[in-house]
Structure formats: structure tokens, C-alpha cells
Amino acid sequence: MTLQALRKSLEPLLRRLFHLYWRFARGMTLGVRGVVVDGDNRVFLVKHSYVAGWHLPGGGVEVGETLGEALRRELAEEGRIEIVGEPALLGVFFNSHVSRRDHVAVYLIRRFRQDRLPEPNREIIACGFFAPAELPEETTEGTRLRIAEALEGKLPIATWR
């Protein structure tokens, strides 16, 4: 048996073993992000203390938490934003530039309040609303892509309850 034939015969077994290893060694992670757009069509961005660039607000989904609960919690923590009504799901992205999470659900939020919540957490060093044509230079490529998708008027694939 040649080395190539041996490799070809062992490859399916090795893939299964590696898949099992990664499945139990590292659980899948899920994140949420919000494209928060105000009445002037400006988008809310945050700058974290632990990573470079400007990003859409959001974060990880905790154990036992729904996507909606995580989105509401993250927006309240990072920008004092309280969602009014139902945000529209723009998509669920695998291995996205938006986040280091395995899967990221990105929502469009046009109805919100921002004045009744506690101060943002210490992870956020700056935040604000920016016109799409005037995004900070350090805005990440993935963030720019999701903003463009949201503002182009693409139909959301679903709504969340």
C-alpha cells in the first residue's frame, strides 16, 4: 500500500476523531450584534478597551439565555440602549469578521430608547452614532460590511420574538 493510499483510507477516520475532539474540548460559541440606526440614519458603534477598532455593539450569548435576551443585555451594557419592539434578524454568520464567535446573529434595530439605563460598562472606552459616509477610520471591515447590508434595504430573513 502506498503512502497516498494509506492517507486516503485513514482520512475519514482522522476527520471524525478531530471532530469529536473539538466538539468536546471547545463548545461552540454564539454571539449577537446590533446595527442600531437612529432617525438620521446614523449607526451606533462602540470601541472596546480590549480590542482595536470600532464595532457594532453586542457580545456573547450566555448559557440559558435566548438571542433576544442577550441582544437586549449587551445593548444596555454597551450603549445604554433599550430596544423598543422587535428587531429584524439580518442573518446568522459563521466565522464572521464581526466577531470571533463561531456564529453571530446580527439584528437591525431602528426603534430604541437610550436615556433610562445605567452607565455603559468599563469595557467600552468610546461610543457614538456615525453617518455611514463618515465612519471612523478604525471601523472594522466586518462592521462596515454589516452596516452596508443593513442600510441597503435588504429584507431581513426573520424577526425575533
DOMAR-645260 format. One record per atom (N, C-alpha, C, O): x, y, z. Coordinates in steps of 0.001 Angstrom, whole numbers, plus 524288, in hexadecimal, padded with zeros to 5 digits. Layout:
% DOMAR-645260
XYZ...
***
This chain:
% DOMAR-645260
803527FB63800008000080000800008037F804DA80000807338053B8030B80248808797FC9C8056080D437FC4D803D8810F4800B47FFC3810698032F80741814AB8018C806438188B805A58015781BB8804687FE4E81CFD807EA8009881CF87FF7B7FBF481FFA7FDE47F6F081CD67FEC37F2FD81EFB800797F719817CC7FD977F282814797FE637F154813E4804337ECCA813EA805CA7F56C8135D8075A7F4B5812EE80D047F246817F280F247EEA2817C4812477F44F81C7080D697F22C8216F80F1D7EC6F821F180D967E934823AB810B47EB378206E808CE7E5DA820D4806EE7E22781D5680A0E7DDB081ED380B0A7E3F3818C380B9A7E09A8153580E967DFF9816F3814457DBF2815E6816AD7E3E7819968166C7E3AC81B5081BE97E109820AD81C8E7DF4C82203820D67E0C1823A98186F7DEAA828F6818C87D92A8294481B227D85082C8881E8F7D5678260E8197C7D02F8266681BE37D0478254C821C87CD85827E1824C27D35D82191823717D3BD82058829007D627824DE82BFE7D442826508302B7DA4D82718829E27DCDD82B7C82C807D93F8303682CE57D92E832E5830E37D64883138828D37D28D83593828FD7CE89834C782D4A7CD478386D830287CC888300E82DBE7C8B282EEF831E97CB1682FA8837477C89F831E083AC27CFE882DCA837FB7D28A82E4D83D0F7D36F8340A83E677D260835B1842CA7D55D8371083AAF7D63283C9C83BAF7D10E83F6C83CB97D0C6842D6840197CD0983DFE839D97C7EB8406183ABD7C60D83F41840447C441842D0842F57C67083A74841FC7C4D983913847547C82183BFC84B5F7C61483DF384F407CD3483C3B84A6E7D09B83EFB84E157CEE7844AB84EA57CE2384686853037CE4C8477884A447CCD884CF684A827C75B84DB584CA37C642851A384F2E7C3FA84A0F84BA57BE9984A8184D9D7BE7284A6A853907BB6B84D43855FC7C1BC8471D855E97C1B2846B985B9E7C5AE84A4F85E3A7C4EF84BE0862B67C9DC84B9D85B817CDEB84ED985DD87CC6E8549E85DD37CE0985784861507C9718565085A077C81385BCE859937C28D85C3E857887C17885AE58530C7BF1C85E1D85ACA7B9B085EAC8592B7B90F862F88552C7BC3986695854F07B5038629A8520B7B3D4866B284E417B23486B99851317AFB186B4C855487B3A18700984F1C7B22B874F1851907AE77877DD84DF77AEC687771849307AB0187ACB850527A70B87DA884D707A7218835184F447A76A88465853F27A6E1886E384B8F7A6E788C6684CD77A27188F4184A2C79FFA88D38846947A176893FB84BFC79D82897608499F79FF089CBE848BF7A34889E7784BBF79E3C89F54844A479FDC8A4AC8437D79B0D8A7A7841B97976C8A56783F8279B0E8ACBC842BB796B08AFF98411D798758B46B83D9E79C1D8B74183EED795E08B50683930796A08B9A0835E5792618BD6B837AC78DEB8BD23835E7793D18C0F383B2F790228C4AB83D7A7904E8C9A883A35794578CC3F839D878BD18CAF7837D378B8A8CF6783444787B28D36383676783388D219837A9789828D846836FB786168DC5A83919782E38DEE8834C4783488DD618303977FB48E2D08362A77C418E5698327677F148E85182E1A77CC18E96382A077840F8E99C82EE57872F8EC4582AEB78A608E867827AA78DE88E9F3824CA7891E8E36A8282478BC78DF328254F791858DEA3826D6794BF8DCE2823BB792BF8E02782BAC798058DF6A82DC4798278DA37830B17942F8D87C832C779CAA8D7C7830D479D558D29B833257A0788D30B8382F7A44D8D5EF8387879EC98D02283C287A1698D0278413B7A5F98CC55841267A55F8C7CA83FB37AA8F8CE41842BA7AF3E8CAFA8430E7B1B98CB808486C7B0FC8CF6D84B1A7B4A88C78A849F87B7748C79584EF07BD318C65484E0A7BEA58C3AE84A4C7C0668C851851977C5FB8C7258518D7C7438C498856C27C69A8C6F985AE37C91B8BFBD8568C7CA418BCC285B457CFC98BDE185D497D3348BF7985A4E7D09A8BD0B862477D5BF8BDD4864A27D9808B963863597DE3D8BA0A863D77D7808B4EC861B97DAC78B045861157DBB98AEA285B6F7DE6E8AAC485A817D98E8B17C8579E7DA628B028852227DA518B53084EEC7D7638B8D08501B7DD908B56084ADC7DDF38BA0F847A77D9328BAAD844167D6B08B6D6842A77D8068BF6E842B67D3FA8C09183EE07CEAB8C1D2841387CDB48C118845E07CB418C3BC83DCA7C5D38C4D583F1D7C2878C04483D3F7C36C8BE22839087BEAF8BEC5840717BB928BA1E83F647B5C78BB2F840497B44D8BF03842CA7B2908B7BB83E317AD098B7B883F927AC918B5FB845367AF948B2A2846E77A8EA8B81B848307A8438B65E84D8F7A62E8B0C684DBD7A3438AF1884A4E7A7B68ADFE851BC7A5E78A8A5852657A9E18A5728555A7ADBB8A7848575B7A8EF8A06A8559C7AC7389CFD8587B7AA848976C8586A7A790895D5854F87AC388948485C427AB0388EFB85C7E7A5C388DCE85EEF7A3BC890C4862227A3A28896A85D5679EC28876B85F977A043883D2864117A332880148635A79E3E884FB868A879F70881DA86D5079C3987CD686D617984187C7086AB079DE9879178706779B1487428870FC7959C87540873177950687812876F0791A487312870A078C3F873BD8724D789B7878CA8706F78543879E8871DC78C6F87BD186D5378A7F880D586B7D788CD88050865C678B6287DA8862B57847F882D58645B782DD882DA85EE2785F48870285BF07888888A4F85E4D785A8886CC856C77883D88AD68539F7861689039854F178908893FD85576780F1890908557C77E788958C856C47802D897AC85C097814789C5385C8C780658944D85FEF78223896008651A787C6897DA864EF7891E89BCD8675478B10895058621E7909389689861B07912789BBF85EE77943D89F0D8608878E2F89C7C85AB478E7A8A166857CA78CD28A5F985B3A78F708AA0185B577887C8A55985E07786A88A9898618078AB08AAB1865C978BC98AF3C866EB78CDC8A69E86821790C28A75586C4E795A28AA1B86A3B797818ADDD86C93797A58A83A865DC79C728AA77863B279BC28B02F8621C79F308B3678631E7975E8B17585FA4796788B6DE85E11795D68BA6A862D17979B8BEE2862C0793588B878866E6792CB8BB8886BB2798218BC6686E417994C8C0B48700C79B5A8B85086E6B7A07C8B8BA870E07A4368BC3186DC97A7218BF41870127A4248BBBE868AF7A80C8BE6C865827A6778C3E0863C07A9D88C71A8629E7A16A8C4F68637F79FE68CA118617B79B338CC86863F6799318D072862097995E8CA3A8684D794AB8CC3C86AE27900F8CC538672978CCC8CFD98676878FC78C881863C078BA88C84385FD37879C8C44186172788E18BFC5862A3782AD8C5F28617977E4B8C27F862A577B248C1C985DA37791B8C59185B7977ABF8BCF285BD0777EC8BBC1856FE772178BC6C857E9770038BAB885BE676F758BEED8542C769C58BF8085439767B88BC3684FB67695A8BCEA84B3E764348B8AD850D87621D8B55084CC1765C88B0D984B6C768F38AF2784E9E765448AF01846A7768518AA7A844EB76C6F8AC0C840F776B2E8AE7D83D04771568AAB0841F4775528ABA683DFC774CE8A7A5839947728B8A37883A55776E28A8ED83504776AE8A5648308677BE18A27F8301D7800D8A4E18305377B9389D6882F887804989A3F82EE17825C89AF38295B77FB1899B38258E7872C89CF8828EC789A289DA5823D178C1F89897821F678C658978F81D4578DF089574825A87905A890868242D7936D88E30828A679492890C882C88794BC88947828067982B8869082BAE79CFA8852B8288579CA188281824887A16D886F982A507A639886808275B7AA04882D882A117AAC78832182ECF7AC5D87F728270B7B03387BBF829137B59E87E03828507B6EE87FF58241E7B8C787DBB82C767BE3587F7482C337BE8B884E5829C97C1AE885DC826467BB518885D82BB27BAC388D908297D7BF258912E82B367C1988906082F457C01689531828097C3CA8993B829947C17B89CAF82DE07C45089FBC830497BC7589C4082ED97B9E889F70832D97BBA589DD6838467BBCF8A11D83BCA7BCEB898FE8390A7BE278970283E337C1A38923F83DC57C20088FD7839A07C431890E38420A7C74288C0E8423A7C3E088760843BC7C5E088307844397BEF58882D844757BB64883F3845C97BAA5880558411F7BB80881F083CAC7B91087B79842147B81E877CF83DCB7B3938799283A687B3DE879598359C7AF6687B4F83CE37AACD87D3183A147A9138825383C8F7A909882DC841577A7A588613839447A5F788B2E83B237A0C788C8C8388D7A05C88C9B833C379CD888DA483BBE797C488F68839C8797E089561839CF798E8897CD83DD5796CD897B583549796F689D6A834C77916E89F67833DE78EAE89D958305F78FD68A3368371C78A908A55E836F778AB08AB198357178E798ADDB83686786898ACDA832EE785BF8B256831AA781ED8B49B835A577D9E8B2958365A783888B8CD83838780498BB5883C3677F758C10283A92783338C40283A3577AA28C276839987795A8C7DC8382A776208CA9483C69775D88CF6083C90773B78C78583FCF770908C9CB84403773258C88B84936773B98C3FD84AA4774B68CCA884C0E7777B8CBE685103777318D0DD85448775D48D50E8525C7787E8D0488593C779198D4AC85CE577EA68D44F85F03780EA8D01585F5D780C98D8D68606B7862B8D8AD8624B787028DBAE8675878B838DC81868D3783078DD5486A03783F98E0C786E717827C8DEA4873C97835B8E15B877A9780528DA038743C77E4F8D82A879487818C8D3DF87BCE780008D1BB87FD2785FA8D29887988788F78CE1787B5678DE88CFC587E3578F868D44787DC7790518CC3888120795278CD88883E5799938CED988019799218CDF287B6579DCC8D0F78822D7A2578D25887EFC7A4818CD7E87C3B7A3FB8C92287E317A6F58CE49877A67A9598C9D6874F17AD9C8C757878477AFA68C9CC87BE07AEF28C278877137B2E38BFCB87A367B85C8C1CE879047B91B8C4E88756A7BC2B8C00787C0A7C1858C1F587B9B7C46D8BFC5876DF7C8B58C194875A37C2308BBF18743C7C4A88B9DA86F8C7C4838BDC586B147C7AA8BD72867777C0E48C17586B4D7C01B8C531867127C30D8CA3C8684A7C2148CCBC86C477C6AD8CBB7864CE7C9A88D087865B07C76B8D5168628A7C8898D99D863B67C4468D3EA85E907C1BC8D80385B7C7BD1E8D59A8589E7BD1B8D0F28576B7B9348D8D5857897B4B38D70B8548C7B1FC8DBC7852357B2B58E02F854017AEE58DAD684E3B7AC0D8DF1E84BDE7A97D8DD9E846C67AA448D955844BA7A6688E142844C47A3B68E08983FC97A6EA8E32083B757A8F08E77083C1B7A7538E064837047AA678E2468329D7A7588E1A582D8E7A4B18DDB782CBE7A7BE8E59082A2B7A5788E528824F17A88F8E107821EE7AD548E0C28227E7A5F98DDD281EC37A8C08D9B381BE27AD4C8DBBA8189B7B1348D8FE818027ACE18E06A8167F7B1178E299813517B5878E4D08169F7B9A78E62D814907B4AE8E52C81BC77B8948E78981F3C7BA168E3E1823B97BB138E5AD828137BA428DECD822B47BBD98DB1B826BB7C1858DC148283D7C4A78DD97824EB7C2E88DB3F82D307C85E8DBE482EB87CBE98D85D82B687CA5D8D41A829CF7D09A8DA3482A707D4588D74C827387D5568D1CE8295A7D62E8CE25826587D53C8D13C82E777D6698CC36830F27D1C68C87D831137D20D8C472833AA7CD898C9BA82E5E7C9028C63782E347CA968C14582B4E7CCC08C186827057C9818BCCA82DA77CB3E8B7DE82B627C8698B6A5826467C4148B882825537CAEB8B3838230C7C8BB8B20781DF77C37F8AF4581E8E7BFCF8B06681BAF7C32A8ABA18224F7BE448A8D68232E7B9E38AC67824E27B56A8ABBC8233E7BB238B0338282C7B73C8B3F7829F47B5468B738825597B0938B817824CF7B8D68B900822117B7538BC0281D687B3BF8B8C8819DC7AFE98BAC9817C47B5088B3C8819377B1E58B05E815DD7AC648AFBF818037A8A08B038815107ABD18AEB281D187A6A48ADFB81F677A37B8B30581F3979EBF8B2D381E667A5F58B78281FF97A3338BC8481FA87A1278BD5081A1A79CA48BEC7819557A47C8BC57816467A2E18BCFE810CE79E4C8B96780F8679A948BB0E80CF679E888B4878114479A3F8B0D78104A795308B2C2812C3791088B2778105E7958C8B4B581788790DF8B67881A5A78E7E8BB49817D1789B88BBB681776791B58BEE08161178FBF8C3D48140578E5C8C39C80E3778BD48C72D80C3778FF88BF8480B8478E8A8BEEB80604788D58BD6D80564786C28BD7C8010E786458BC16809BD780D48BAAF8098777FDB8B5088085277B918B39F806AA783C08B1BB8091D782DA8AC2D8086577E9B8AA6F80C2977E728AC2D810A477B428A71680A64777098A53E80DCB779438A1B38120877C7389E49810E5777A28A278816DE7795089EF781B037775A8996D819E877339898AE8178F77A668958F81BA6778C18902F81AAE774CC88E3A81EA27723188A4C81DB17744F890E68230C7709B88F3782713770198938882B18773328973582B2376C3D8931B82E7276BE889686832FC76C2889329837D676B1088E7A837B276D988959883C1276E46892BE840FB769FF89464844C676878898F2844F57681D890AB847C076423891E384BB57662C890A5851057636C89164854E4
***
